[in-house]
Amino acid sequence: MKYLTGLYIVMTIMVFVNLMSEFIFNGDYSAIASWFIVMLYLAGTILYAVAKAHLTRHHD
């Protein structure tokens, strides 16, 4: 369950960064926000891979 919560937090931060970039900064820092979103996506992917490996190992 902690992995699902972690993925949800990563997705929420991604949406927040995107909205903040567009509505608060009017797209002035969109390149930095896009880079940050890509890094969050990679972190989420790593979290998913670790969770899948962890859950697969404990079910065998």
C-alpha positions, 0 to 999 in steps of 0.5 A: 500500500505504501507503494501506491501512496508513493505513486499517487504523491508523485502524480499529484506533484506532477500535476501541481508543478504543471498547473503552477507553471502555467497559471502562477508563472504564466509559462515563463518557467515551462522548460524548468517545469517540464524537466522537473516533471520528467524527473518525477516521471522517472522517479515514479517509474523506478518506484513502480519497478521496485514495488513490482519486484518487491511484490513478486518476490514475496508472492513466490 
